[in-house]
């Protein structure tokens, strides 16, 4: 259900606001659930804003490192 929510305009905005104004537990839950599809988020029309907010508001350095590793091998897809 996370994919249905984050790839739509209104769902993506809701998750962005939860990352921005939510508690640490909310941020951890969202980042853990979506870190496996981080590249897909970064290349989608609406969810690329969510991907940038996920990285900016990630509560731990381990989550940021996991997101960077996902992006490292996908340079050709992102260009």
C-alpha positions, 0 to 999 in steps of 0.5 A: 500500500505504500507504493499506491500512496507515494506515487500519487500527488496527494499521497506523496504530499501527505508523506512529505508533511509527515516527514517534515512535521512528524515525530521520529517514529513516523520518519523511521517508519516511512523511511524503512518502508520506502528505502527499497524503492528509493530509485523508483521514487526519485524518477517518478513525476510526483514522488521525487519530491518525497525522495528528496524529503526522505533523504533530508529528514532521515532520522539516522545516518544509516538510513541516509547511507542506505539511500545513497547506496541505492542511488550509486548504481543507478546513475544511467537510469537517473540521467 
